[in-house]
Amino acid sequence: MSFNKYLLVGNPNVGKTTIFNYFTKNNERASNISGLTFQRKEAIIPKTNNVIIDLPGIHGIGGEDKINQEMEDYILTDDYQGIIYVADINYLKKNFYLLIDILESEQKINLVLNMNDIFEGKLNIDQLKDDLGCEITVMSQKDEVDFNGLEFKRSQFKLKYPERVEILIEEIIKNKKDIESNVSDRFLAIQLLKGNNNIQSYFNNLDDLQKLISEQEKEIIETQEAHSLSGLIFKVRREYIIGLLDLSYQKKVKEISPLLLKMDKVFLHPFWGYIVFAFVMWLVFFISFQMAFLGDYIEAIMVFISTYMNDLLINLGIDGAFNDFLINGFWAGLSGILVFLPQIIILFSLLTFLETSGYLARVTILFENFFQKIGLSANSLLPLISGLGCNVLSVISTRSIKSEKKRISTILAIPFISCSARLPVYIVFIEVFFEKYQGIVLFLLYFLGIIVAIAVAYVVDKLVLKDKEELIILDLPEYKAIPMNYFFRVVIAKIKSFVFGAGKLILVGALGLWFLVHFNFQGYTQDIQSSILFNLSDIISPVLSPLGFGTAEATASFFAAFLAKELAISAMIVIYGASTPSELSTILAQSYDMASAFSFMVFTLLYIPCISTLAVMYTETRKWKIVVISVVMSLVIGYVLSFVFYNLISLFI
């Protein structure tokens, strides 16, 4: 079956992901932080043969970063039937600059003016349609828009540039190679004039063309028309957009609440902003821990079912390996997924609230100033922050960093950011050994990961030649009330992601670990000490003794977590011979003290990234050297800091 493809294009923060969800009935995460959609998302529109592709939000075509290049390649070469351009109706002046690029491509386009529910003003849609020559759809974030109701019209938009520019455009078009492209020759010519090096392969006599362009640019600068040729094109577009909107668009100027102004003064303050951020993150972790009692109810249910199943199997005469596999392998692994689900849901619900309300965008800007001072890329901020969710996606998100060297330094720093998969380990150990200081200890672990990540990125950056400064655009969105239907969709999506995504991996891994723990080279055994995993762990465990946990059980747990950090607790349940997290807690209380427990958590935070993160590191850099450096560096840093914390805490207990 053949599918019709439609591209979803626009600036960051215009609501593309929400529209994508409406069309496809998906639940992709949206955010106020620019560029969240790092990879294109593709889904079939239900009950149709149409596919919609959500491309990353950008501010203009022609950027040098990987996101811009990949998006541009898609627009130039892929087979699609139309473009849905999404603009925030409240910020048309800003959103229309990229729109002109899209209109000049001469594709079939529907302009979606989003956020109409919070728009205060007047818009002459008919006037705008006539001037732009494209179909227009007005919608709000709450609208359930039917894709089949969208109409597409091929753009014939031609913005008139100064005569000297038009002459250049015609000359460039004459030198266009016979290469098929989705876009018009005029579009490619204008992109070359803008300095877009990504499309140079479309033209013959490039040296002659560049010489001609340079001569004209020199004249433009001498006559003070603009500071550059691309600057002149920008100036013409800006004047056109202003004139266009003066005729058809009137926006009521909103008065910013004095309270919100005071909030921003605090949130963006070079000192108090960091204090507030630290307090907010501590509060998030504190609230998450206060909900631990919900997991106790789930555990009680799982234990009841486990006991019933065990008795039923014994009464049926089923015992031995199969019984052990079902109860201590499958059911124990499933318990390791569900018991921590309430706290994980609450944690990410709170983070979603901070994202969609606009606060995390302010944190991005706050830390951008700090990062600039220590010599890192401002575009490193979002990957490092998103690492709190998943290091794999965080590594992928570094595509927005233009400098390859700064991108690599950021990639090497990301694994030290504590992803959500490490959280169950923290929860178990903190509840056993740090009951009175749960929120503080959890905050310190996350804070330690962030400090190490920043230090690593800084050191790596200083070991290579400095690149030129990057020019970036950071948005400061308005504070927003969060629609409850959207909020609950996000929460439900995270439940599905954890249970059916990470959960499947945890369960499969737990079953694999059960096999390694209950089999030796002679077959099934109930003597864990003779198992395959313990034989291997016994060899390595003495190396970890200086860290306070030099046992085969602890070493085996780290082997499992290398496959996926999500496996850590399920692995420990199997390895320590427990049947529930509560039983595991009792065993841990007898096997560790406060110093060794904190050391264990620090090592869990900092040692080798999971195998999925390492795989993505290679696919993103195509350099095995980066993967090796990451492994060696994380082992050394994890070992040294765990050793330091173990010995420091041991002095006081």
C-alpha positions as CSV (number, residue, x, y, z in Angstrom):
1,M,0.0,0.0,0.0
2,S,1.4,3.4,-1.0
3,F,1.2,6.3,1.4
4,N,0.9,10.0,0.9
5,K,3.4,11.9,3.0
6,Y,2.9,15.3,4.5
7,L,5.6,17.3,6.3
8,L,4.9,19.3,9.5
9,V,7.2,22.3,9.6
10,G,7.6,25.4,11.8
11,N,9.6,27.3,14.4
12,P,10.2,25.9,17.8
13,N,7.3,26.3,20.3
14,V,4.5,26.7,17.8
15,G,2.6,23.6,18.8
16,K,3.7,21.2,16.0
17,T,3.9,18.2,18.3
18,T,0.4,18.8,19.7
19,I,-1.0,19.0,16.1
20,F,1.0,15.8,15.2
21,N,-0.7,14.1,18.2
22,Y,-4.2,15.3,17.1
23,F,-3.7,14.0,13.6
24,T,-2.1,10.7,14.5
25,K,-3.7,10.0,18.0
26,N,-0.1,9.8,19.3
27,N,1.2,11.2,22.6
28,E,4.5,12.7,21.7
29,R,6.0,15.0,24.4
30,A,5.8,18.8,23.8
31,S,7.9,21.4,25.5
32,N,8.7,25.1,25.7
33,I,12.4,24.4,25.2
34,S,13.5,25.1,21.6
35,G,14.2,22.2,19.4
36,L,12.7,19.3,21.4
37,T,11.9,17.3,18.3
38,F,15.4,16.3,17.5
39,Q,14.5,13.5,15.2
40,R,11.6,13.5,12.8
41,K,8.6,11.6,14.0
42,E,6.5,9.7,11.5
43,A,3.0,8.2,12.0
44,I,0.1,7.1,9.9
45,I,-3.1,9.1,10.2
46,P,-5.8,6.6,11.4
47,K,-8.2,5.3,8.8
48,T,-6.3,6.9,5.9
49,N,-3.3,6.2,3.6
50,N,-1.6,9.4,4.8
51,V,1.6,9.7,6.8
52,I,2.5,12.8,8.7
53,I,6.1,13.6,9.4
54,D,7.0,16.0,12.2
55,L,10.3,17.7,11.5
56,P,12.4,19.6,14.1
57,G,11.5,23.2,14.8
58,I,14.0,25.6,13.3
59,H,14.2,29.4,12.7
60,G,15.3,29.3,9.1
61,I,16.6,27.1,6.3
62,G,20.4,27.2,5.7
63,G,21.8,26.5,9.2
64,E,25.0,24.5,9.6
65,D,23.9,22.3,12.5
66,K,22.8,18.7,11.8
67,I,19.2,19.3,12.6
68,N,19.0,22.0,9.9
69,Q,20.9,20.0,7.4
70,E,18.8,16.8,7.9
71,M,15.5,18.8,7.7
72,E,16.7,20.6,4.6
73,D,17.7,17.3,2.9
74,Y,14.3,16.0,3.7
75,I,12.5,19.0,2.1
76,L,14.8,19.0,-0.9
77,T,14.8,15.3,-1.8
78,D,12.0,13.2,-0.2
79,D,8.8,12.3,-1.9
80,Y,6.0,14.1,-0.2
81,Q,2.6,15.5,-1.2
82,G,2.4,18.7,0.9
83,I,3.7,20.8,3.7
84,I,1.8,21.9,6.8
85,Y,3.5,25.0,8.0
86,V,2.6,25.8,11.7
87,A,2.8,29.3,13.0
88,D,1.8,30.8,16.4
89,I,-0.8,33.3,15.5
90,N,0.4,35.5,18.4
91,Y,3.9,35.8,16.9
92,L,3.4,35.9,13.1
93,K,6.2,38.5,12.6
94,K,8.8,36.0,14.0
95,N,7.2,32.9,12.4
96,F,6.8,34.2,8.9
97,Y,10.5,34.5,8.1
98,L,10.8,30.7,7.8
99,L,7.4,30.7,6.0
100,I,8.9,32.7,3.2
101,D,11.6,30.1,2.7
102,I,8.8,27.4,2.5
103,L,6.6,29.5,0.2
104,E,9.6,30.1,-2.2
105,S,10.1,26.3,-2.5
106,E,6.8,26.3,-4.5
107,Q,5.4,23.2,-2.8
108,K,1.7,22.5,-1.9
109,I,1.2,24.2,1.4
110,N,-1.4,24.7,4.1
111,L,-0.5,27.5,6.6
112,V,-1.9,26.5,10.1
113,L,-2.2,29.5,12.4
114,N,-2.1,27.9,15.9
115,M,-2.8,29.1,19.4
116,N,-6.0,31.0,18.3
117,D,-7.5,30.3,21.8
118,I,-5.1,32.8,23.4
119,F,-5.0,35.3,20.5
120,E,-6.4,38.7,21.3
121,G,-6.7,40.8,18.1
122,K,-8.0,40.7,14.6
123,L,-6.8,38.9,11.5
124,N,-8.1,39.3,7.9
125,I,-7.7,35.7,6.7
126,D,-8.9,36.5,3.1
127,Q,-6.3,39.3,2.8
128,L,-3.6,37.0,4.1
129,K,-4.6,34.2,1.7
130,D,-4.5,36.6,-1.3
131,D,-1.1,38.0,-0.4
132,L,0.6,34.7,0.4
133,G,-1.2,32.6,-2.1
134,C,-1.7,29.6,0.1
135,E,-4.4,27.8,2.0
136,I,-4.8,28.9,5.7
137,T,-6.3,27.0,8.6
138,V,-6.9,28.7,12.0
139,M,-6.9,26.4,15.1
140,S,-6.2,26.3,18.8
141,Q,-4.4,23.9,21.0
142,K,-7.7,22.5,22.1
143,D,-9.1,21.9,18.6
144,E,-9.5,18.3,17.5
145,V,-8.6,19.1,13.8
146,D,-9.5,16.6,11.1
147,F,-6.6,16.2,8.7
148,N,-9.0,15.4,5.9
149,G,-10.4,18.9,6.2
150,L,-7.1,20.5,5.3
151,E,-6.7,21.8,1.7
152,F,-3.3,22.3,0.0
153,K,-2.4,24.8,-2.7
154,R,0.8,24.9,-4.7
155,S,2.7,28.1,-3.8
156,Q,3.5,30.5,-6.6
157,F,4.9,33.0,-4.1
158,K,7.7,35.3,-5.5
159,L,9.0,38.0,-3.3
160,K,10.5,40.9,-5.3
161,Y,14.1,41.5,-4.2
162,P,16.2,44.6,-5.3
163,E,17.2,44.5,-8.9
164,R,20.9,43.6,-8.3
165,V,19.7,40.6,-6.3
166,E,17.2,39.6,-9.0
167,I,19.9,39.7,-11.6
168,L,22.1,37.4,-9.5
169,I,19.2,35.0,-9.0
170,E,18.7,34.7,-12.8
171,E,22.4,34.2,-13.4
172,I,22.5,31.4,-10.7
173,I,19.5,29.7,-12.2
174,K,21.3,29.5,-15.5
175,N,24.0,27.5,-13.9
176,K,21.7,25.0,-12.2
177,K,22.7,21.4,-12.7
178,D,20.3,18.9,-14.1
179,I,19.5,17.4,-10.7
180,E,16.0,16.6,-9.6
181,S,14.7,18.4,-6.6
182,N,11.4,19.0,-4.9
183,V,11.9,22.8,-4.8
184,S,12.1,25.5,-7.4
185,D,15.3,26.7,-9.0
186,R,14.6,30.1,-7.7
187,F,14.5,28.8,-4.1
188,L,17.9,27.1,-4.6
189,A,19.3,30.3,-6.1
190,I,18.1,32.4,-3.1
191,Q,19.5,29.9,-0.7
192,L,22.9,30.2,-2.3
193,L,22.8,34.0,-2.0
194,K,21.9,33.6,1.7
195,G,25.1,31.7,2.2
196,N,23.6,28.2,2.4
197,N,26.5,25.9,1.6
198,N,24.4,22.8,1.8
199,I,23.0,23.3,-1.7
200,Q,26.2,24.1,-3.6
201,S,26.2,20.7,-5.2
202,Y,23.2,21.8,-7.3
203,F,25.2,24.3,-9.4
204,N,27.9,24.4,-12.1
205,N,30.7,27.0,-12.2
206,L,30.5,27.5,-8.5
207,D,33.7,29.4,-8.3
208,D,32.5,31.9,-10.9
209,L,29.2,32.3,-9.1
210,Q,30.8,32.8,-5.7
211,K,33.1,35.5,-7.3
212,L,30.0,37.2,-8.7
213,I,28.2,37.0,-5.4
214,S,31.2,38.4,-3.6
215,E,31.5,41.4,-5.9
216,Q,27.8,42.2,-5.5
217,E,28.0,41.8,-1.7
218,K,31.0,44.3,-1.7
219,E,28.9,46.9,-3.5
220,I,25.9,46.3,-1.1
221,I,28.2,47.0,1.8
222,E,29.8,50.0,0.2
223,T,26.4,51.5,-0.6
224,Q,25.3,50.7,2.9
225,E,22.2,48.9,1.8
226,A,23.0,46.2,4.3
227,H,26.0,44.6,6.1
228,S,25.9,41.6,3.8
229,L,24.0,40.0,0.9
230,S,22.2,37.7,3.2
231,G,21.5,40.7,5.4
232,L,19.9,42.5,2.5
233,I,17.6,39.5,1.8
234,F,16.7,39.4,5.5
235,K,15.9,43.1,5.4
236,V,13.7,42.8,2.3
237,R,11.8,39.9,3.9
238,R,11.4,41.8,7.2
239,E,10.0,44.8,5.4
240,Y,7.6,42.6,3.4
241,I,6.4,40.8,6.6
242,I,5.8,44.1,8.4
243,G,3.9,45.6,5.5
244,L,1.9,42.4,5.1
245,L,0.8,42.3,8.7
246,D,0.1,46.0,8.9
247,L,-2.7,45.4,6.3
248,S,-4.2,42.2,7.7
249,Y,-3.2,41.7,11.3
250,Q,-3.9,43.6,14.5
251,K,-2.7,42.2,17.8
252,K,-3.8,43.5,21.2
253,V,-0.7,44.4,23.2
254,K,-0.9,42.3,26.3
255,E,0.1,43.9,29.6
256,I,2.5,41.7,31.4
257,S,1.5,41.1,35.0
258,P,3.7,42.8,37.5
259,L,3.8,39.5,39.4
260,L,5.2,37.7,36.3
261,L,7.7,40.4,35.7
262,K,8.9,40.0,39.3
263,M,9.0,36.2,38.9
264,D,11.2,36.6,35.8
265,K,13.5,38.9,37.6
266,V,14.1,36.2,40.2
267,F,14.1,33.2,37.8
268,L,16.6,34.8,35.5
269,H,18.7,36.5,38.2
270,P,22.4,35.5,37.9
271,F,22.5,34.4,41.6
272,W,18.9,33.8,42.9
273,G,17.9,32.1,39.7
274,Y,20.3,29.2,40.5
275,I,19.0,29.1,44.1
276,V,15.4,28.9,43.0
277,F,16.3,26.2,40.4
278,A,18.0,24.1,43.1
279,F,15.0,24.5,45.5
280,V,12.5,23.6,42.7
281,M,14.4,20.4,41.8
282,W,14.8,19.4,45.5
283,L,11.0,20.0,45.9
284,V,10.3,17.8,42.9
285,F,12.4,14.9,44.3
286,F,10.9,15.4,47.8
287,I,7.3,15.1,46.6
288,S,8.2,12.1,44.5
289,F,9.6,10.3,47.6
290,Q,6.5,11.2,49.7
291,M,4.5,9.1,47.3
292,A,6.5,6.0,48.0
293,F,3.5,4.5,50.0
294,L,1.7,4.0,46.6
295,G,4.4,1.5,45.6
296,D,3.8,-0.4,48.9
297,Y,0.2,-1.1,47.9
298,I,1.3,-2.4,44.5
299,E,4.0,-4.6,46.2
300,A,1.4,-6.0,48.6
301,I,-0.8,-7.0,45.7
302,M,2.1,-8.6,43.8
303,V,3.2,-10.6,46.9
304,F,-0.3,-11.9,47.4
305,I,-0.5,-13.0,43.8
306,S,3.0,-14.5,44.0
307,T,2.1,-16.6,47.0
308,Y,-1.1,-17.7,45.5
309,M,0.6,-18.7,42.2
310,N,3.4,-20.6,44.1
311,D,0.8,-22.6,46.2
312,L,-1.2,-23.3,43.1
313,L,1.9,-24.7,41.2
314,I,2.9,-26.8,44.1
315,N,-0.6,-28.3,44.4
316,L,-0.5,-29.1,40.7
317,G,2.8,-30.9,41.3
318,I,4.9,-28.3,39.4
319,D,8.1,-27.6,41.3
320,G,11.8,-27.1,40.7
321,A,13.2,-25.0,37.8
322,F,9.9,-24.0,36.2
323,N,8.3,-22.9,39.5
324,D,11.5,-21.0,40.3
325,F,11.5,-19.4,36.8
326,L,7.9,-18.3,37.0
327,I,7.9,-16.9,40.6
328,N,11.5,-15.7,41.1
329,G,12.2,-14.8,37.4
330,F,9.1,-13.6,35.6
331,W,7.0,-12.4,38.5
332,A,9.9,-10.9,40.5
333,G,11.0,-9.0,37.3
334,L,7.4,-7.8,36.7
335,S,7.3,-6.6,40.4
336,G,10.5,-4.6,39.8
337,I,8.7,-2.7,37.1
338,L,5.4,-1.9,38.7
339,V,6.5,-1.1,42.3
340,F,8.4,2.0,41.2
341,L,5.8,3.1,38.7
342,P,3.9,5.6,40.9
343,Q,7.0,7.5,41.9
344,I,8.3,7.6,38.3
345,I,4.9,8.8,37.0
346,I,4.9,11.6,39.7
347,L,8.4,12.7,39.0
348,F,7.9,13.1,35.3
349,S,4.5,14.6,35.8
350,L,6.2,17.3,37.8
351,L,8.9,17.8,35.2
352,T,6.2,18.0,32.5
353,F,4.5,20.7,34.5
354,L,7.8,22.7,34.7
355,E,8.3,22.3,31.0
356,T,4.9,23.2,29.7
357,S,4.4,26.1,32.2
358,G,7.5,27.9,30.7
359,Y,9.8,27.6,33.7
360,L,12.4,25.2,32.2
361,A,12.8,27.5,29.2
362,R,13.9,30.2,31.7
363,V,16.3,27.7,33.2
364,T,17.7,27.1,29.8
365,I,18.4,30.8,29.3
366,L,19.7,31.1,32.9
367,F,22.3,28.3,32.3
368,E,23.1,29.6,28.8
369,N,24.8,32.6,30.4
370,F,26.7,30.4,32.8
371,F,27.8,28.0,29.9
372,Q,29.0,30.9,27.8
373,K,31.3,32.0,30.6
374,I,32.9,28.6,30.9
375,G,33.4,28.2,27.2
376,L,30.7,25.7,26.3
377,S,28.1,25.8,23.5
378,A,24.8,27.3,24.6
379,N,23.2,24.5,22.5
380,S,24.7,22.0,25.0
381,L,22.2,23.1,27.6
382,L,19.1,21.3,26.2
383,P,20.9,17.9,25.7
384,L,22.3,18.0,29.2
385,I,18.8,18.8,30.7
386,S,17.1,16.2,28.6
387,G,19.6,13.6,29.9
388,L,17.5,13.6,33.0
389,G,15.0,11.6,31.0
390,C,17.1,9.4,28.8
391,N,20.7,9.6,27.9
392,V,20.1,7.9,24.5
393,L,17.7,10.7,23.3
394,S,20.0,13.2,24.9
395,V,23.0,12.1,22.8
396,I,20.8,12.3,19.7
397,S,19.7,15.9,20.6
398,T,23.3,17.1,20.3
399,R,22.7,17.4,16.6
400,S,21.6,21.0,17.3
401,I,25.2,21.9,18.2
402,K,27.0,23.4,15.2
403,S,30.6,23.0,16.4
404,E,31.6,19.3,16.1
405,K,34.2,19.6,18.8
406,K,31.7,21.1,21.3
407,R,29.2,18.5,20.2
408,I,31.7,15.7,21.1
409,S,32.5,17.3,24.5
410,T,28.8,17.4,25.2
411,I,28.2,13.8,24.1
412,L,31.0,12.7,26.5
413,A,29.4,14.6,29.3
414,I,25.8,13.3,28.9
415,P,26.2,9.9,30.5
416,F,27.0,11.5,33.8
417,I,23.5,13.1,33.9
418,S,21.3,10.8,35.9
419,C,18.7,9.3,33.6
420,S,15.3,8.1,34.9
421,A,16.5,4.4,34.7
422,R,18.8,4.9,37.6
423,L,16.0,6.2,39.9
424,P,14.8,2.8,41.2
425,V,18.3,2.1,42.6
426,Y,18.4,5.4,44.4
427,I,14.9,4.9,45.8
428,V,15.7,1.5,47.3
429,F,19.0,2.5,48.9
430,I,17.8,5.9,50.1
431,E,14.7,4.5,51.8
432,V,16.8,1.9,53.6
433,F,19.8,4.0,54.7
434,F,18.8,7.7,54.4
435,E,15.2,7.7,55.6
436,K,15.4,11.1,57.3
437,Y,17.1,12.8,54.3
438,Q,15.5,11.2,51.3
439,G,14.9,14.4,49.2
440,I,18.3,15.9,50.1
441,V,20.3,12.7,49.2
442,L,18.4,12.2,45.9
443,F,19.0,15.9,45.0
444,L,22.7,15.6,45.8
445,L,23.1,12.6,43.5
446,Y,21.4,14.4,40.6
447,F,23.4,17.5,41.4
448,L,26.7,15.5,41.5
449,G,25.9,14.1,38.1
450,I,25.3,17.6,36.7
451,I,28.5,18.9,38.2
452,V,30.6,16.0,36.8
453,A,29.0,16.4,33.4
454,I,29.8,20.1,33.3
455,A,33.3,19.6,34.4
456,V,33.9,16.8,31.8
457,A,32.5,19.0,29.0
458,Y,34.6,21.9,30.1
459,V,37.8,19.9,30.3
460,V,37.3,18.1,27.0
461,D,36.5,21.4,25.3
462,K,39.7,23.0,26.6
463,L,41.8,20.0,25.4
464,V,40.8,20.8,21.8
465,L,41.1,23.9,19.6
466,K,38.5,26.5,20.3
467,D,35.9,27.0,17.6
468,K,34.3,30.2,16.6
469,E,31.3,31.4,18.6
470,E,27.9,30.0,17.7
471,L,25.0,32.3,16.9
472,I,21.8,30.9,18.5
473,I,18.3,31.9,19.1
474,L,16.7,31.2,22.5
475,D,12.9,31.7,23.0
476,L,11.4,33.0,26.2
477,P,7.8,31.8,26.0
478,E,5.0,33.2,28.0
479,Y,3.9,31.4,31.2
480,K,1.1,29.1,30.2
481,A,-1.8,27.4,32.0
482,I,-1.6,23.7,31.2
483,P,-4.7,22.1,29.6
484,M,-5.6,19.1,31.8
485,N,-6.5,16.9,28.9
486,Y,-3.0,17.5,27.5
487,F,-1.4,16.9,30.9
488,F,-3.2,13.6,31.4
489,R,-2.3,12.5,27.9
490,V,1.4,13.0,28.7
491,V,1.1,11.1,32.0
492,I,-0.6,8.2,30.2
493,A,2.0,8.2,27.5
494,K,4.8,8.0,30.1
495,I,3.0,5.0,31.7
496,K,2.9,3.3,28.4
497,S,6.5,4.2,27.6
498,F,7.7,2.8,30.9
499,V,5.6,-0.4,31.0
500,F,5.8,-1.3,27.3
501,G,9.2,0.3,26.5
502,A,11.6,0.1,29.4
503,G,9.3,-2.4,31.1
504,K,9.8,-5.0,28.3
505,L,13.5,-4.5,28.5
506,I,13.6,-4.9,32.3
507,L,11.4,-8.1,32.1
508,V,13.5,-9.7,29.4
509,G,16.7,-8.8,31.2
510,A,15.4,-10.1,34.5
511,L,14.6,-13.4,32.9
512,G,18.0,-13.6,31.3
513,L,19.6,-12.8,34.6
514,W,17.5,-15.5,36.3
515,F,19.1,-17.9,33.8
516,L,22.6,-16.7,34.5
517,V,22.0,-16.9,38.2
518,H,20.3,-20.3,38.3
519,F,22.4,-22.2,35.7
520,N,26.0,-23.3,35.7
521,F,27.9,-25.2,33.0
522,Q,26.3,-28.4,34.3
523,G,22.7,-27.2,34.2
524,Y,20.1,-25.9,36.6
525,T,21.3,-25.2,40.1
526,Q,19.8,-23.7,43.3
527,D,23.3,-22.8,44.5
528,I,23.7,-19.2,43.3
529,Q,27.3,-19.2,44.3
530,S,28.1,-21.8,41.5
531,S,26.2,-19.9,38.8
532,I,27.7,-18.6,35.5
533,L,27.2,-14.9,36.6
534,F,28.8,-15.4,40.0
535,N,31.8,-17.2,38.6
536,L,32.4,-14.2,36.4
537,S,31.7,-11.7,39.1
538,D,34.0,-13.4,41.6
539,I,36.9,-12.6,39.3
540,I,36.2,-8.8,39.2
541,S,34.6,-8.2,42.6
542,P,38.0,-7.7,44.5
543,V,38.6,-4.6,42.4
544,L,35.5,-3.0,43.9
545,S,36.3,-3.8,47.5
546,P,38.0,-0.4,48.1
547,L,34.6,1.2,47.2
548,G,32.8,-0.7,50.0
549,F,30.9,-3.3,48.0
550,G,33.4,-5.8,46.7
551,T,31.0,-8.7,46.6
552,A,30.0,-11.0,43.7
553,E,26.3,-9.9,44.2
554,A,27.2,-6.2,43.8
555,T,29.4,-6.8,40.8
556,A,26.8,-9.0,39.1
557,S,24.3,-6.1,39.6
558,F,26.6,-3.8,37.7
559,F,27.0,-6.3,34.9
560,A,23.2,-6.3,34.5
561,A,22.9,-2.5,34.6
562,F,25.4,-2.2,31.8
563,L,22.8,-3.9,29.5
564,A,20.2,-1.4,30.7
565,K,20.2,0.8,33.8
566,E,16.5,-0.2,34.2
567,L,17.6,-3.7,35.0
568,A,19.5,-2.9,38.2
569,I,16.8,-3.5,40.8
570,S,15.2,-6.5,39.0
571,A,18.7,-7.9,38.8
572,M,19.4,-7.4,42.5
573,I,16.1,-9.0,43.4
574,V,17.2,-12.1,41.5
575,I,20.9,-12.0,42.5
576,Y,20.2,-11.6,46.2
577,G,17.6,-14.3,46.2
578,A,14.7,-11.9,47.1
579,S,11.2,-12.1,45.9
580,T,10.1,-8.5,46.4
581,P,11.7,-5.1,46.7
582,S,10.9,-5.1,50.4
583,E,12.7,-8.3,50.9
584,L,15.6,-6.9,48.9
585,S,15.6,-3.9,51.2
586,T,16.0,-6.2,54.3
587,I,18.9,-8.0,52.7
588,L,20.6,-4.7,51.7
589,A,20.3,-3.4,55.2
590,Q,22.3,-6.4,56.4
591,S,24.9,-6.2,53.5
592,Y,25.7,-2.5,53.4
593,D,26.1,0.5,55.6
594,M,25.5,4.2,54.9
595,A,29.0,4.7,53.4
596,S,28.9,1.7,51.1
597,A,25.3,2.4,50.2
598,F,26.1,6.0,49.1
599,S,29.2,4.8,47.3
600,F,27.1,2.2,45.5
601,M,24.7,4.9,44.3
602,V,27.6,7.2,43.2
603,F,29.1,4.3,41.2
604,T,25.7,3.5,39.7
605,L,25.4,7.2,38.7
606,L,28.9,7.5,37.1
607,Y,30.1,4.2,35.8
608,I,29.8,2.9,32.2
609,P,26.8,4.2,30.3
610,C,24.3,1.5,29.2
611,I,24.9,-0.3,26.0
612,S,22.2,1.6,24.2
613,T,23.8,4.9,25.0
614,L,27.2,3.7,23.8
615,A,25.6,2.4,20.6
616,V,24.0,5.8,19.9
617,M,27.4,7.5,20.7
618,Y,28.9,5.6,17.9
619,T,26.1,6.1,15.4
620,E,26.1,9.9,16.1
621,T,29.9,10.3,15.9
622,R,31.0,7.3,13.8
623,K,34.1,7.2,16.0
624,W,34.8,4.1,18.2
625,K,37.4,6.3,19.9
626,I,34.7,8.4,21.4
627,V,33.0,5.2,22.8
628,V,36.2,3.9,24.3
629,I,37.0,7.3,25.8
630,S,33.5,7.4,27.4
631,V,33.9,3.9,28.9
632,V,37.4,4.5,30.3
633,M,36.6,8.0,31.6
634,S,33.3,7.0,33.3
635,L,35.0,4.0,34.9
636,V,37.8,6.1,36.3
637,I,35.6,9.0,37.5
638,G,33.1,6.6,39.0
639,Y,35.7,4.6,40.7
640,V,37.6,7.6,42.1
641,L,34.5,9.5,43.4
642,S,33.0,6.4,44.9
643,F,36.2,5.7,46.7
644,V,36.4,9.3,48.0
645,F,32.8,9.4,49.2
646,Y,33.0,5.9,50.8
647,N,36.1,6.9,52.8
648,L,34.8,10.3,53.7
649,I,31.4,9.0,55.0
650,S,33.2,6.2,56.8
651,L,35.0,8.7,58.9
652,F,31.7,10.0,60.4
653,I,29.8,6.8,61.0
